[in-house]
Amino acid sequence: MNTPQREVPADDPFAGLPLLIPVPQAAQLLGISRAAAYRFARAGELPTKRLGRRVYVVSAKLREFIETEDEAA
């Protein structure tokens, strides 16, 4: 049972990312400061998961978040 794969452009910054990425790495991908990324995560604007005391951004949901934000603009 194979699931269809989406075509990923060669310049896709999300290609090869793990399922969870640290907030500072997500900030770098988004082009925002580390502090701003933590503020967005705390406000619930970034899709996050907590593992212990650490906060990670869910990379698949981050892509969806960015794509829906682009459509709204």
CHARMM internal coordinates of N, CA and C (Angstrom, degrees):
IC EDIT
DIST 1 N 1 CA 1.4445
DIST 1 CA 1 C 1.5230
ANGL 1 N 1 CA 1 C 108.77
DIST 1 C 2 N 1.3022
ANGL 1 CA 1 C 2 N 116.39
DIHE 1 N 1 CA 1 C 2 N 97.23
DIST 2 N 2 CA 1.4583
ANGL 1 C 2 N 2 CA 122.21
DIHE 1 CA 1 C 2 N 2 CA -179.64
DIST 2 CA 2 C 1.5047
ANGL 2 N 2 CA 2 C 110.03
DIHE 1 C 2 N 2 CA 2 C -95.95
DIST 2 C 3 N 1.3365
ANGL 2 CA 2 C 3 N 116.31
DIHE 2 N 2 CA 2 C 3 N 136.90
DIST 3 N 3 CA 1.4556
ANGL 2 C 3 N 3 CA 120.47
DIHE 2 CA 2 C 3 N 3 CA 174.97
DIST 3 CA 3 C 1.5142
ANGL 3 N 3 CA 3 C 108.23
DIHE 2 C 3 N 3 CA 3 C -93.52
DIST 3 C 4 N 1.3292
ANGL 3 CA 3 C 4 N 117.90
DIHE 3 N 3 CA 3 C 4 N 141.30
DIST 4 N 4 CA 1.4650
ANGL 3 C 4 N 4 CA 119.42
DIHE 3 CA 3 C 4 N 4 CA -179.33
DIST 4 CA 4 C 1.5236
ANGL 4 N 4 CA 4 C 110.59
DIHE 3 C 4 N 4 CA 4 C -65.87
DIST 4 C 5 N 1.3115
ANGL 4 CA 4 C 5 N 116.16
DIHE 4 N 4 CA 4 C 5 N 139.42
DIST 5 N 5 CA 1.4603
ANGL 4 C 5 N 5 CA 122.78
DIHE 4 CA 4 C 5 N 5 CA 179.02
DIST 5 CA 5 C 1.5217
ANGL 5 N 5 CA 5 C 109.48
DIHE 4 C 5 N 5 CA 5 C -95.95
DIST 5 C 6 N 1.3391
ANGL 5 CA 5 C 6 N 115.46
DIHE 5 N 5 CA 5 C 6 N 138.60
DIST 6 N 6 CA 1.4603
ANGL 5 C 6 N 6 CA 119.76
DIHE 5 CA 5 C 6 N 6 CA 174.39
DIST 6 CA 6 C 1.5131
ANGL 6 N 6 CA 6 C 109.32
DIHE 5 C 6 N 6 CA 6 C -77.80
DIST 6 C 7 N 1.3193
ANGL 6 CA 6 C 7 N 115.96
DIHE 6 N 6 CA 6 C 7 N 145.81
DIST 7 N 7 CA 1.4593
ANGL 6 C 7 N 7 CA 120.03
DIHE 6 CA 6 C 7 N 7 CA 174.06
DIST 7 CA 7 C 1.5233
ANGL 7 N 7 CA 7 C 108.24
DIHE 6 C 7 N 7 CA 7 C -70.52
DIST 7 C 8 N 1.3086
ANGL 7 CA 7 C 8 N 116.35
DIHE 7 N 7 CA 7 C 8 N 127.65
DIST 8 N 8 CA 1.4559
ANGL 7 C 8 N 8 CA 121.91
DIHE 7 CA 7 C 8 N 8 CA -179.49
DIST 8 CA 8 C 1.5225
ANGL 8 N 8 CA 8 C 107.96
DIHE 7 C 8 N 8 CA 8 C -110.95
DIST 8 C 9 N 1.3511
ANGL 8 CA 8 C 9 N 117.34
DIHE 8 N 8 CA 8 C 9 N 120.92
DIST 9 N 9 CA 1.4595
ANGL 8 C 9 N 9 CA 119.73
DIHE 8 CA 8 C 9 N 9 CA 178.20
DIST 9 CA 9 C 1.5246
ANGL 9 N 9 CA 9 C 111.22
DIHE 8 C 9 N 9 CA 9 C -60.41
DIST 9 C 10 N 1.3144
ANGL 9 CA 9 C 10 N 116.28
DIHE 9 N 9 CA 9 C 10 N 150.64
DIST 10 N 10 CA 1.4698
ANGL 9 C 10 N 10 CA 121.96
DIHE 9 CA 9 C 10 N 10 CA -177.57
DIST 10 CA 10 C 1.5286
ANGL 10 N 10 CA 10 C 112.13
DIHE 9 C 10 N 10 CA 10 C -61.84
DIST 10 C 11 N 1.3281
ANGL 10 CA 10 C 11 N 117.46
DIHE 10 N 10 CA 10 C 11 N -30.63
DIST 11 N 11 CA 1.4630
ANGL 10 C 11 N 11 CA 120.41
DIHE 10 CA 10 C 11 N 11 CA -178.52
DIST 11 CA 11 C 1.5294
ANGL 11 N 11 CA 11 C 112.75
DIHE 10 C 11 N 11 CA 11 C -94.00
DIST 11 C 12 N 1.3290
ANGL 11 CA 11 C 12 N 118.33
DIHE 11 N 11 CA 11 C 12 N 16.80
DIST 12 N 12 CA 1.4542
ANGL 11 C 12 N 12 CA 123.19
DIHE 11 CA 11 C 12 N 12 CA -178.89
DIST 12 CA 12 C 1.5233
ANGL 12 N 12 CA 12 C 110.03
DIHE 11 C 12 N 12 CA 12 C -69.69
DIST 12 C 13 N 1.3459
ANGL 12 CA 12 C 13 N 118.53
DIHE 12 N 12 CA 12 C 13 N 118.92
DIST 13 N 13 CA 1.4617
ANGL 12 C 13 N 13 CA 120.13
DIHE 12 CA 12 C 13 N 13 CA -179.22
DIST 13 CA 13 C 1.5291
ANGL 13 N 13 CA 13 C 113.01
DIHE 12 C 13 N 13 CA 13 C -69.83
DIST 13 C 14 N 1.3360
ANGL 13 CA 13 C 14 N 117.51
DIHE 13 N 13 CA 13 C 14 N -13.90
DIST 14 N 14 CA 1.4564
ANGL 13 C 14 N 14 CA 121.28
DIHE 13 CA 13 C 14 N 14 CA -179.34
DIST 14 CA 14 C 1.5253
ANGL 14 N 14 CA 14 C 112.76
DIHE 13 C 14 N 14 CA 14 C -90.86
DIST 14 C 15 N 1.3336
ANGL 14 CA 14 C 15 N 117.59
DIHE 14 N 14 CA 14 C 15 N -9.47
DIST 15 N 15 CA 1.4648
ANGL 14 C 15 N 15 CA 120.95
DIHE 14 CA 14 C 15 N 15 CA -178.55
DIST 15 CA 15 C 1.5216
ANGL 15 N 15 CA 15 C 109.92
DIHE 14 C 15 N 15 CA 15 C -62.29
DIST 15 C 16 N 1.3075
ANGL 15 CA 15 C 16 N 116.40
DIHE 15 N 15 CA 15 C 16 N 128.44
DIST 16 N 16 CA 1.4550
ANGL 15 C 16 N 16 CA 121.25
DIHE 15 CA 15 C 16 N 16 CA 176.64
DIST 16 CA 16 C 1.5152
ANGL 16 N 16 CA 16 C 115.83
DIHE 15 C 16 N 16 CA 16 C 79.84
DIST 16 C 17 N 1.3275
ANGL 16 CA 16 C 17 N 118.07
DIHE 16 N 16 CA 16 C 17 N 7.60
DIST 17 N 17 CA 1.4633
ANGL 16 C 17 N 17 CA 119.69
DIHE 16 CA 16 C 17 N 17 CA 178.89
DIST 17 CA 17 C 1.5262
ANGL 17 N 17 CA 17 C 110.18
DIHE 16 C 17 N 17 CA 17 C -75.58
DIST 17 C 18 N 1.3238
ANGL 17 CA 17 C 18 N 117.50
DIHE 17 N 17 CA 17 C 18 N 147.82
DIST 18 N 18 CA 1.4601
ANGL 17 C 18 N 18 CA 119.57
DIHE 17 CA 17 C 18 N 18 CA 172.87
DIST 18 CA 18 C 1.5272
ANGL 18 N 18 CA 18 C 110.07
DIHE 17 C 18 N 18 CA 18 C -70.39
DIST 18 C 19 N 1.3257
ANGL 18 CA 18 C 19 N 116.91
DIHE 18 N 18 CA 18 C 19 N 169.81
DIST 19 N 19 CA 1.4625
ANGL 18 C 19 N 19 CA 121.07
DIHE 18 CA 18 C 19 N 19 CA -178.86
DIST 19 CA 19 C 1.5236
ANGL 19 N 19 CA 19 C 112.45
DIHE 18 C 19 N 19 CA 19 C -61.40
DIST 19 C 20 N 1.3083
ANGL 19 CA 19 C 20 N 116.75
DIHE 19 N 19 CA 19 C 20 N -37.96
DIST 20 N 20 CA 1.4635
ANGL 19 C 20 N 20 CA 122.03
DIHE 19 CA 19 C 20 N 20 CA 179.08
DIST 20 CA 20 C 1.5205
ANGL 20 N 20 CA 20 C 108.88
DIHE 19 C 20 N 20 CA 20 C -120.28
DIST 20 C 21 N 1.3224
ANGL 20 CA 20 C 21 N 115.36
DIHE 20 N 20 CA 20 C 21 N 134.25
DIST 21 N 21 CA 1.4610
ANGL 20 C 21 N 21 CA 119.59
DIHE 20 CA 20 C 21 N 21 CA 178.11
DIST 21 CA 21 C 1.5239
ANGL 21 N 21 CA 21 C 109.39
DIHE 20 C 21 N 21 CA 21 C -124.67
DIST 21 C 22 N 1.3086
ANGL 21 CA 21 C 22 N 117.75
DIHE 21 N 21 CA 21 C 22 N 146.69
DIST 22 N 22 CA 1.4645
ANGL 21 C 22 N 22 CA 120.30
DIHE 21 CA 21 C 22 N 22 CA 177.97
DIST 22 CA 22 C 1.5342
ANGL 22 N 22 CA 22 C 110.75
DIHE 21 C 22 N 22 CA 22 C -62.49
DIST 22 C 23 N 1.3017
ANGL 22 CA 22 C 23 N 115.38
DIHE 22 N 22 CA 22 C 23 N 150.53
DIST 23 N 23 CA 1.4673
ANGL 22 C 23 N 23 CA 120.67
DIHE 22 CA 22 C 23 N 23 CA -178.75
DIST 23 CA 23 C 1.5322
ANGL 23 N 23 CA 23 C 111.69
DIHE 22 C 23 N 23 CA 23 C -56.44
DIST 23 C 24 N 1.3425
ANGL 23 CA 23 C 24 N 120.56
DIHE 23 N 23 CA 23 C 24 N -42.65
DIST 24 N 24 CA 1.4695
ANGL 23 C 24 N 24 CA 118.84
DIHE 23 CA 23 C 24 N 24 CA 178.57
DIST 24 CA 24 C 1.5386
ANGL 24 N 24 CA 24 C 113.26
DIHE 23 C 24 N 24 CA 24 C -60.25
DIST 24 C 25 N 1.3250
ANGL 24 CA 24 C 25 N 117.09
DIHE 24 N 24 CA 24 C 25 N -35.92
DIST 25 N 25 CA 1.4694
ANGL 24 C 25 N 25 CA 119.67
DIHE 24 CA 24 C 25 N 25 CA 177.65
DIST 25 CA 25 C 1.5334
ANGL 25 N 25 CA 25 C 110.48
DIHE 24 C 25 N 25 CA 25 C -68.77
DIST 25 C 26 N 1.3305
ANGL 25 CA 25 C 26 N 117.69
DIHE 25 N 25 CA 25 C 26 N -38.48
DIST 26 N 26 CA 1.4652
ANGL 25 C 26 N 26 CA 121.32
DIHE 25 CA 25 C 26 N 26 CA 176.25
DIST 26 CA 26 C 1.5292
ANGL 26 N 26 CA 26 C 109.75
DIHE 25 C 26 N 26 CA 26 C -63.54
DIST 26 C 27 N 1.3174
ANGL 26 CA 26 C 27 N 116.39
DIHE 26 N 26 CA 26 C 27 N -39.59
DIST 27 N 27 CA 1.4668
ANGL 26 C 27 N 27 CA 120.43
DIHE 26 CA 26 C 27 N 27 CA 178.15
DIST 27 CA 27 C 1.5186
ANGL 27 N 27 CA 27 C 110.71
DIHE 26 C 27 N 27 CA 27 C -60.53
DIST 27 C 28 N 1.3155
ANGL 27 CA 27 C 28 N 115.54
DIHE 27 N 27 CA 27 C 28 N -42.48
DIST 28 N 28 CA 1.4647
ANGL 27 C 28 N 28 CA 119.73
DIHE 27 CA 27 C 28 N 28 CA 179.52
DIST 28 CA 28 C 1.5337
ANGL 28 N 28 CA 28 C 110.29
DIHE 27 C 28 N 28 CA 28 C -63.67
DIST 28 C 29 N 1.3240
ANGL 28 CA 28 C 29 N 117.96
DIHE 28 N 28 CA 28 C 29 N -42.83
DIST 29 N 29 CA 1.4636
ANGL 28 C 29 N 29 CA 121.33
DIHE 28 CA 28 C 29 N 29 CA 178.47
DIST 29 CA 29 C 1.5252
ANGL 29 N 29 CA 29 C 111.87
DIHE 28 C 29 N 29 CA 29 C -62.18
DIST 29 C 30 N 1.3369
ANGL 29 CA 29 C 30 N 115.51
DIHE 29 N 29 CA 29 C 30 N -37.56
DIST 30 N 30 CA 1.4655
ANGL 29 C 30 N 30 CA 120.44
DIHE 29 CA 29 C 30 N 30 CA -178.41
DIST 30 CA 30 C 1.5185
ANGL 30 N 30 CA 30 C 113.07
DIHE 29 C 30 N 30 CA 30 C -82.01
DIST 30 C 31 N 1.3284
ANGL 30 CA 30 C 31 N 116.81
DIHE 30 N 30 CA 30 C 31 N -15.83
DIST 31 N 31 CA 1.4573
ANGL 30 C 31 N 31 CA 120.38
DIHE 30 CA 30 C 31 N 31 CA -178.89
DIST 31 CA 31 C 1.5212
ANGL 31 N 31 CA 31 C 112.51
DIHE 30 C 31 N 31 CA 31 C 77.18
DIST 31 C 32 N 1.3377
ANGL 31 CA 31 C 32 N 115.61
DIHE 31 N 31 CA 31 C 32 N 31.85
DIST 32 N 32 CA 1.4636
ANGL 31 C 32 N 32 CA 120.18
DIHE 31 CA 31 C 32 N 32 CA 178.06
DIST 32 CA 32 C 1.5269
ANGL 32 N 32 CA 32 C 108.17
DIHE 31 C 32 N 32 CA 32 C -122.40
DIST 32 C 33 N 1.3255
ANGL 32 CA 32 C 33 N 115.76
DIHE 32 N 32 CA 32 C 33 N 169.05
DIST 33 N 33 CA 1.4636
ANGL 32 C 33 N 33 CA 119.19
DIHE 32 CA 32 C 33 N 33 CA -179.47
DIST 33 CA 33 C 1.5257
ANGL 33 N 33 CA 33 C 110.49
DIHE 32 C 33 N 33 CA 33 C -74.30
DIST 33 C 34 N 1.3044
ANGL 33 CA 33 C 34 N 115.02
DIHE 33 N 33 CA 33 C 34 N 159.88
DIST 34 N 34 CA 1.4670
ANGL 33 C 34 N 34 CA 121.55
DIHE 33 CA 33 C 34 N 34 CA 178.08
DIST 34 CA 34 C 1.5249
ANGL 34 N 34 CA 34 C 109.86
DIHE 33 C 34 N 34 CA 34 C -60.49
DIST 34 C 35 N 1.3301
ANGL 34 CA 34 C 35 N 116.48
DIHE 34 N 34 CA 34 C 35 N -43.31
DIST 35 N 35 CA 1.4669
ANGL 34 C 35 N 35 CA 121.07
DIHE 34 CA 34 C 35 N 35 CA -179.60
DIST 35 CA 35 C 1.5266
ANGL 35 N 35 CA 35 C 111.11
DIHE 34 C 35 N 35 CA 35 C -62.67
DIST 35 C 36 N 1.3278
ANGL 35 CA 35 C 36 N 116.46
DIHE 35 N 35 CA 35 C 36 N -41.48
DIST 36 N 36 CA 1.4682
ANGL 35 C 36 N 36 CA 120.07
DIHE 35 CA 35 C 36 N 36 CA 178.96
DIST 36 CA 36 C 1.5270
ANGL 36 N 36 CA 36 C 110.54
DIHE 35 C 36 N 36 CA 36 C -64.30
DIST 36 C 37 N 1.3225
ANGL 36 CA 36 C 37 N 116.89
DIHE 36 N 36 CA 36 C 37 N -39.62
DIST 37 N 37 CA 1.4653
ANGL 36 C 37 N 37 CA 120.16
DIHE 36 CA 36 C 37 N 37 CA 179.51
DIST 37 CA 37 C 1.5253
ANGL 37 N 37 CA 37 C 110.36
DIHE 36 C 37 N 37 CA 37 C -63.43
DIST 37 C 38 N 1.3149
ANGL 37 CA 37 C 38 N 117.83
DIHE 37 N 37 CA 37 C 38 N -41.67
DIST 38 N 38 CA 1.4655
ANGL 37 C 38 N 38 CA 120.07
DIHE 37 CA 37 C 38 N 38 CA 177.33
DIST 38 CA 38 C 1.5288
ANGL 38 N 38 CA 38 C 110.94
DIHE 37 C 38 N 38 CA 38 C -65.97
DIST 38 C 39 N 1.3351
ANGL 38 CA 38 C 39 N 117.97
DIHE 38 N 38 CA 38 C 39 N -36.59
DIST 39 N 39 CA 1.4711
ANGL 38 C 39 N 39 CA 120.56
DIHE 38 CA 38 C 39 N 39 CA 176.13
DIST 39 CA 39 C 1.5272
ANGL 39 N 39 CA 39 C 110.64
DIHE 38 C 39 N 39 CA 39 C -62.91
DIST 39 C 40 N 1.3469
ANGL 39 CA 39 C 40 N 116.87
DIHE 39 N 39 CA 39 C 40 N -45.70
DIST 40 N 40 CA 1.4621
ANGL 39 C 40 N 40 CA 120.76
DIHE 39 CA 39 C 40 N 40 CA 178.64
DIST 40 CA 40 C 1.5271
ANGL 40 N 40 CA 40 C 111.10
DIHE 39 C 40 N 40 CA 40 C -63.02
DIST 40 C 41 N 1.3230
ANGL 40 CA 40 C 41 N 117.05
DIHE 40 N 40 CA 40 C 41 N -38.83
DIST 41 N 41 CA 1.4644
ANGL 40 C 41 N 41 CA 121.27
DIHE 40 CA 40 C 41 N 41 CA 178.93
DIST 41 CA 41 C 1.5338
ANGL 41 N 41 CA 41 C 109.99
DIHE 40 C 41 N 41 CA 41 C -65.27
DIST 41 C 42 N 1.3261
ANGL 41 CA 41 C 42 N 116.80
DIHE 41 N 41 CA 41 C 42 N -44.86
DIST 42 N 42 CA 1.4630
ANGL 41 C 42 N 42 CA 121.57
DIHE 41 CA 41 C 42 N 42 CA -179.79
DIST 42 CA 42 C 1.5292
ANGL 42 N 42 CA 42 C 111.12
DIHE 41 C 42 N 42 CA 42 C -64.05
DIST 42 C 43 N 1.3341
ANGL 42 CA 42 C 43 N 116.34
DIHE 42 N 42 CA 42 C 43 N -35.55
DIST 43 N 43 CA 1.4669
ANGL 42 C 43 N 43 CA 120.83
DIHE 42 CA 42 C 43 N 43 CA 179.77
DIST 43 CA 43 C 1.5309
ANGL 43 N 43 CA 43 C 112.58
DIHE 42 C 43 N 43 CA 43 C -79.44
DIST 43 C 44 N 1.3332
ANGL 43 CA 43 C 44 N 116.74
DIHE 43 N 43 CA 43 C 44 N -6.22
DIST 44 N 44 CA 1.4633
ANGL 43 C 44 N 44 CA 120.05
DIHE 43 CA 43 C 44 N 44 CA 179.69
DIST 44 CA 44 C 1.5146
ANGL 44 N 44 CA 44 C 113.75
DIHE 43 C 44 N 44 CA 44 C 84.87
DIST 44 C 45 N 1.3185
ANGL 44 CA 44 C 45 N 117.26
DIHE 44 N 44 CA 44 C 45 N 11.17
DIST 45 N 45 CA 1.4679
ANGL 44 C 45 N 45 CA 120.65
DIHE 44 CA 44 C 45 N 45 CA -179.16
DIST 45 CA 45 C 1.5207
ANGL 45 N 45 CA 45 C 112.51
DIHE 44 C 45 N 45 CA 45 C -84.96
DIST 45 C 46 N 1.3235
ANGL 45 CA 45 C 46 N 117.95
DIHE 45 N 45 CA 45 C 46 N -19.65
DIST 46 N 46 CA 1.4651
ANGL 45 C 46 N 46 CA 122.23
DIHE 45 CA 45 C 46 N 46 CA 173.55
DIST 46 CA 46 C 1.5279
ANGL 46 N 46 CA 46 C 107.74
DIHE 45 C 46 N 46 CA 46 C -107.08
DIST 46 C 47 N 1.3325
ANGL 46 CA 46 C 47 N 117.87
DIHE 46 N 46 CA 46 C 47 N 138.51
DIST 47 N 47 CA 1.4632
ANGL 46 C 47 N 47 CA 120.71
DIHE 46 CA 46 C 47 N 47 CA 179.68
DIST 47 CA 47 C 1.5290
ANGL 47 N 47 CA 47 C 110.46
DIHE 46 C 47 N 47 CA 47 C -74.67
DIST 47 C 48 N 1.3270
ANGL 47 CA 47 C 48 N 116.62
DIHE 47 N 47 CA 47 C 48 N 109.95
DIST 48 N 48 CA 1.4619
ANGL 47 C 48 N 48 CA 120.93
DIHE 47 CA 47 C 48 N 48 CA -174.15
DIST 48 CA 48 C 1.5248
ANGL 48 N 48 CA 48 C 112.27
DIHE 47 C 48 N 48 CA 48 C -122.11
DIST 48 C 49 N 1.3241
ANGL 48 CA 48 C 49 N 114.19
DIHE 48 N 48 CA 48 C 49 N 160.92
DIST 49 N 49 CA 1.4655
ANGL 48 C 49 N 49 CA 124.19
DIHE 48 CA 48 C 49 N 49 CA 171.45
DIST 49 CA 49 C 1.5151
ANGL 49 N 49 CA 49 C 106.52
DIHE 48 C 49 N 49 CA 49 C -134.03
DIST 49 C 50 N 1.3099
ANGL 49 CA 49 C 50 N 116.07
DIHE 49 N 49 CA 49 C 50 N 142.48
DIST 50 N 50 CA 1.4621
ANGL 49 C 50 N 50 CA 120.96
DIHE 49 CA 49 C 50 N 50 CA 176.26
DIST 50 CA 50 C 1.5156
ANGL 50 N 50 CA 50 C 109.01
DIHE 49 C 50 N 50 CA 50 C -103.56
DIST 50 C 51 N 1.3032
ANGL 50 CA 50 C 51 N 116.15
DIHE 50 N 50 CA 50 C 51 N 133.96
DIST 51 N 51 CA 1.4592
ANGL 50 C 51 N 51 CA 123.08
DIHE 50 CA 50 C 51 N 51 CA 171.94
DIST 51 CA 51 C 1.5192
ANGL 51 N 51 CA 51 C 105.64
DIHE 50 C 51 N 51 CA 51 C -123.92
DIST 51 C 52 N 1.3066
ANGL 51 CA 51 C 52 N 115.22
DIHE 51 N 51 CA 51 C 52 N 103.71
DIST 52 N 52 CA 1.4559
ANGL 51 C 52 N 52 CA 118.99
DIHE 51 CA 51 C 52 N 52 CA -173.18
DIST 52 CA 52 C 1.5180
ANGL 52 N 52 CA 52 C 108.72
DIHE 51 C 52 N 52 CA 52 C 67.48
DIST 52 C 53 N 1.3093
ANGL 52 CA 52 C 53 N 115.12
DIHE 52 N 52 CA 52 C 53 N -127.51
DIST 53 N 53 CA 1.4686
ANGL 52 C 53 N 53 CA 119.31
DIHE 52 CA 52 C 53 N 53 CA 178.65
DIST 53 CA 53 C 1.5164
ANGL 53 N 53 CA 53 C 112.58
DIHE 52 C 53 N 53 CA 53 C -93.42
DIST 53 C 54 N 1.3249
ANGL 53 CA 53 C 54 N 116.93
DIHE 53 N 53 CA 53 C 54 N -5.53
DIST 54 N 54 CA 1.4685
ANGL 53 C 54 N 54 CA 120.44
DIHE 53 CA 53 C 54 N 54 CA -177.20
DIST 54 CA 54 C 1.5198
ANGL 54 N 54 CA 54 C 111.63
DIHE 53 C 54 N 54 CA 54 C -88.59
DIST 54 C 55 N 1.3189
ANGL 54 CA 54 C 55 N 115.12
DIHE 54 N 54 CA 54 C 55 N 146.71
DIST 55 N 55 CA 1.4589
ANGL 54 C 55 N 55 CA 121.77
DIHE 54 CA 54 C 55 N 55 CA 178.79
DIST 55 CA 55 C 1.5197
ANGL 55 N 55 CA 55 C 107.91
DIHE 54 C 55 N 55 CA 55 C -112.86
DIST 55 C 56 N 1.3276
ANGL 55 CA 55 C 56 N 115.58
DIHE 55 N 55 CA 55 C 56 N 130.08
DIST 56 N 56 CA 1.4572
ANGL 55 C 56 N 56 CA 122.09
DIHE 55 CA 55 C 56 N 56 CA 178.59
DIST 56 CA 56 C 1.5187
ANGL 56 N 56 CA 56 C 109.76
DIHE 55 C 56 N 56 CA 56 C -123.73
DIST 56 C 57 N 1.3147
ANGL 56 CA 56 C 57 N 116.13
DIHE 56 N 56 CA 56 C 57 N 151.68
DIST 57 N 57 CA 1.4579
ANGL 56 C 57 N 57 CA 122.01
DIHE 56 CA 56 C 57 N 57 CA 175.56
DIST 57 CA 57 C 1.5262
ANGL 57 N 57 CA 57 C 107.47
DIHE 56 C 57 N 57 CA 57 C -97.62
DIST 57 C 58 N 1.3323
ANGL 57 CA 57 C 58 N 116.08
DIHE 57 N 57 CA 57 C 58 N 134.43
DIST 58 N 58 CA 1.4603
ANGL 57 C 58 N 58 CA 121.84
DIHE 57 CA 57 C 58 N 58 CA 179.10
DIST 58 CA 58 C 1.5263
ANGL 58 N 58 CA 58 C 107.05
DIHE 57 C 58 N 58 CA 58 C -79.93
DIST 58 C 59 N 1.3351
ANGL 58 CA 58 C 59 N 116.70
DIHE 58 N 58 CA 58 C 59 N 111.47
DIST 59 N 59 CA 1.4669
ANGL 58 C 59 N 59 CA 120.80
DIHE 58 CA 58 C 59 N 59 CA -170.98
DIST 59 CA 59 C 1.5334
ANGL 59 N 59 CA 59 C 112.63
DIHE 58 C 59 N 59 CA 59 C -63.18
DIST 59 C 60 N 1.3294
ANGL 59 CA 59 C 60 N 119.02
DIHE 59 N 59 CA 59 C 60 N -38.83
DIST 60 N 60 CA 1.4681
ANGL 59 C 60 N 60 CA 120.45
DIHE 59 CA 59 C 60 N 60 CA 179.70
DIST 60 CA 60 C 1.5231
ANGL 60 N 60 CA 60 C 110.89
DIHE 59 C 60 N 60 CA 60 C -65.19
DIST 60 C 61 N 1.3157
ANGL 60 CA 60 C 61 N 116.67
DIHE 60 N 60 CA 60 C 61 N -40.46
DIST 61 N 61 CA 1.4657
ANGL 60 C 61 N 61 CA 119.93
DIHE 60 CA 60 C 61 N 61 CA 178.76
DIST 61 CA 61 C 1.5206
ANGL 61 N 61 CA 61 C 111.37
DIHE 60 C 61 N 61 CA 61 C -72.96
DIST 61 C 62 N 1.3264
ANGL 61 CA 61 C 62 N 116.58
DIHE 61 N 61 CA 61 C 62 N -28.37
DIST 62 N 62 CA 1.4670
ANGL 61 C 62 N 62 CA 119.98
DIHE 61 CA 61 C 62 N 62 CA 176.85
DIST 62 CA 62 C 1.5174
ANGL 62 N 62 CA 62 C 109.75
DIHE 61 C 62 N 62 CA 62 C -64.27
DIST 62 C 63 N 1.3342
ANGL 62 CA 62 C 63 N 116.75
DIHE 62 N 62 CA 62 C 63 N -41.48
DIST 63 N 63 CA 1.4651
ANGL 62 C 63 N 63 CA 120.51
DIHE 62 CA 62 C 63 N 63 CA 177.17
DIST 63 CA 63 C 1.5397
ANGL 63 N 63 CA 63 C 109.71
DIHE 62 C 63 N 63 CA 63 C -61.13
DIST 63 C 64 N 1.3308
ANGL 63 CA 63 C 64 N 117.26
DIHE 63 N 63 CA 63 C 64 N -46.22
DIST 64 N 64 CA 1.4672
ANGL 63 C 64 N 64 CA 121.10
DIHE 63 CA 63 C 64 N 64 CA 178.53
DIST 64 CA 64 C 1.5250
ANGL 64 N 64 CA 64 C 110.46
DIHE 63 C 64 N 64 CA 64 C -60.99
DIST 64 C 65 N 1.3313
ANGL 64 CA 64 C 65 N 116.67
DIHE 64 N 64 CA 64 C 65 N -42.05
DIST 65 N 65 CA 1.4558
ANGL 64 C 65 N 65 CA 122.29
DIHE 64 CA 64 C 65 N 65 CA 179.69
DIST 65 CA 65 C 1.5281
ANGL 65 N 65 CA 65 C 110.61
DIHE 64 C 65 N 65 CA 65 C -58.83
DIST 65 C 66 N 1.3172
ANGL 65 CA 65 C 66 N 116.16
DIHE 65 N 65 CA 65 C 66 N -45.56
DIST 66 N 66 CA 1.4648
ANGL 65 C 66 N 66 CA 120.57
DIHE 65 CA 65 C 66 N 66 CA -179.33
DIST 66 CA 66 C 1.5170
ANGL 66 N 66 CA 66 C 110.91
DIHE 65 C 66 N 66 CA 66 C -67.43
DIST 66 C 67 N 1.3332
ANGL 66 CA 66 C 67 N 117.73
DIHE 66 N 66 CA 66 C 67 N -42.32
DIST 67 N 67 CA 1.4562
ANGL 66 C 67 N 67 CA 121.42
DIHE 66 CA 66 C 67 N 67 CA -179.04
DIST 67 CA 67 C 1.5241
ANGL 67 N 67 CA 67 C 111.20
DIHE 66 C 67 N 67 CA 67 C -65.27
DIST 67 C 68 N 1.3341
ANGL 67 CA 67 C 68 N 119.11
DIHE 67 N 67 CA 67 C 68 N -39.57
DIST 68 N 68 CA 1.4621
ANGL 67 C 68 N 68 CA 120.82
DIHE 67 CA 67 C 68 N 68 CA 179.10
DIST 68 CA 68 C 1.5239
ANGL 68 N 68 CA 68 C 110.68
DIHE 67 C 68 N 68 CA 68 C -71.33
DIST 68 C 69 N 1.3278
ANGL 68 CA 68 C 69 N 117.73
DIHE 68 N 68 CA 68 C 69 N -33.57
DIST 69 N 69 CA 1.4595
ANGL 68 C 69 N 69 CA 121.15
DIHE 68 CA 68 C 69 N 69 CA 176.62
DIST 69 CA 69 C 1.5319
ANGL 69 N 69 CA 69 C 110.11
DIHE 68 C 69 N 69 CA 69 C -66.41
DIST 69 C 70 N 1.3360
ANGL 69 CA 69 C 70 N 117.65
DIHE 69 N 69 CA 69 C 70 N -37.98
DIST 70 N 70 CA 1.4563
ANGL 69 C 70 N 70 CA 120.92
DIHE 69 CA 69 C 70 N 70 CA 178.03
DIST 70 CA 70 C 1.5198
ANGL 70 N 70 CA 70 C 111.26
DIHE 69 C 70 N 70 CA 70 C -64.64
DIST 70 C 71 N 1.3339
ANGL 70 CA 70 C 71 N 117.66
DIHE 70 N 70 CA 70 C 71 N -39.20
DIST 71 N 71 CA 1.4593
ANGL 70 C 71 N 71 CA 121.49
DIHE 70 CA 70 C 71 N 71 CA 179.93
DIST 71 CA 71 C 1.5189
ANGL 71 N 71 CA 71 C 111.80
DIHE 70 C 71 N 71 CA 71 C -68.16
DIST 71 C 72 N 1.3377
ANGL 71 CA 71 C 72 N 117.52
DIHE 71 N 71 CA 71 C 72 N -32.44
DIST 72 N 72 CA 1.4507
ANGL 71 C 72 N 72 CA 121.64
DIHE 71 CA 71 C 72 N 72 CA -178.91
DIST 72 CA 72 C 1.5187
ANGL 72 N 72 CA 72 C 111.81
DIHE 71 C 72 N 72 CA 72 C -74.46
DIST 72 C 73 N 1.3203
ANGL 72 CA 72 C 73 N 117.25
DIHE 72 N 72 CA 72 C 73 N -25.21
DIST 73 N 73 CA 1.4774
ANGL 72 C 73 N 73 CA 121.28
DIHE 72 CA 72 C 73 N 73 CA -176.43
DIST 73 CA 73 C 1.4944
ANGL 73 N 73 CA 73 C 112.55
DIHE 72 C 73 N 73 CA 73 C -78.12
END
COOR INIT
IC SEED 1 N 1 CA 1 C
IC BUILD
